[in-house]
């Protein structure tokens, strides 16, 4: 008995020493949040934070603004300002020149064809058998802050990316993520690819089985409040507004319940799709136990429906105002869910956008402001005809996109013509357009006369492997697009000025109007987590948030 007692006592003392040692070790651990949530609202202009401020609840945007730290002069430091480069630059802290994502699409010179940013012919869909699942981050050259988090602790941290758009889920989640999930608009289900896994988790299948999009599309979209209170927007049913696919009118109530063909695609244009995205994010938080372990986890969420809506109706529509009032309530409920699941004060949220949007040209001209549209596709057709007539070369232009012209240099040289002469002829043609202010060879960006910050933005967006040989700039208010709705992509503040707020763990309250940049987000998170910046990062930590 005495021996047995001594053995037990010795074991207890040893266990106590281990426990005490572990407690001592834990007490010396660096303080870190349990969870980081990156919330990117696709096409959210900075001014939406304050334009609709008086109509927001206290628990959504106002909670972030009034209890977090807002950088009210945050700009995108490159052009073109599109979704894929925006998400990529937020999470890499890099610019397209160094992270490789120069557009949503570009002409890939090594392949001789146009390439979509997350396209991967070697990938297979999981939960989907067509091209929508053949996606991965393989076209991304650099690491993301989410990659660096995984690398910092031998992949103990969980990283999950969620968005309706594949590029909004994949590029933020990075190369080393546990998962990225995006929306299949043919089936109304969340899918992924075999880059991440071979089968969807049970909880994803169970969530998909609920068919929330089908249920939500049974109710029409009416305004949250009486329509006559939407005094910050233009009147309903403007001639320059588009329609939700499947509907014939841009007026409230939007008769979603009448859409049968393509209803899951039409769903993306409604504010209900943001609610659906947050519902899936909540399911991921719960089922993956995010923020419950001994290391920091990372959840990236992109709200894509705001972009589909914005392109269709424009910034001054009742649809836009109502979408953001509803999004405010979604954010409020999501923050409350984080409080319950992770604990108020245990997580960090940053809110930003991938780009803004121009006013609809029809709206501007109504107000005597210069604006207009043109077509890159038409430019391509006209240029090819002019160059064929002048030089006898068929298809001298490979593509016109991203406000750049890509030349088929092989066809030009095979015809015994000078590439320089052909490029000069194209520039001369572009300069005949009254809305084009400048056209020049991209190899000469460094020497062409351009004001700042435009020159730096063009340099930051250029890489020889994936950019065109000629670039052109247009007057404010003009863009490549149609006569209904709006778009984005240019250097102008309406496209490049974005919101940026940090909220939560160790974040003090305040705001600044000093110049800051989209690329500062990733190094700021790196500083908070005490991990390495992403591999191509050019941004700087925003030290105000904790000082």
RAGIVEN-V253866 format. One record per helix or strand of 2 or more residues. SS is the DSSP state (H for helix, E for strand). FROM is the first residue (numbers start at 1). TO is the last residue. Records with the same first field share a line. If there is no record, write none. Layout:
# RAGIVEN-V253866
SS->FROM-TO ; FROM-TO
This chain:
# RAGIVEN-V253866
H->2-27 ; 48-51 ; 53-55 ; 61-67 ; 83-92 ; 96-99 ; 131-133 ; 145-152 ; 166-173 ; 202-209 ; 212-216 ; 227-229 ; 256-258 ; 263-269 ; 272-287 ; 305-313 ; 318-341 ; 361-366 ; 376-391 ; 409-414 ; 419-430 ; 442-444 ; 454-460 ; 493-496 ; 520-529 ; 543-545
E->35-41 ; 69-71 ; 74-75 ; 105-108 ; 113-116 ; 125-126 ; 159-163 ; 179-184 ; 189-193 ; 297-303 ; 347-352 ; 372-374 ; 397-401 ; 404-407 ; 436-441 ; 470-474 ; 478-480 ; 497-498 ; 500-504 ; 510-512 ; 516-517
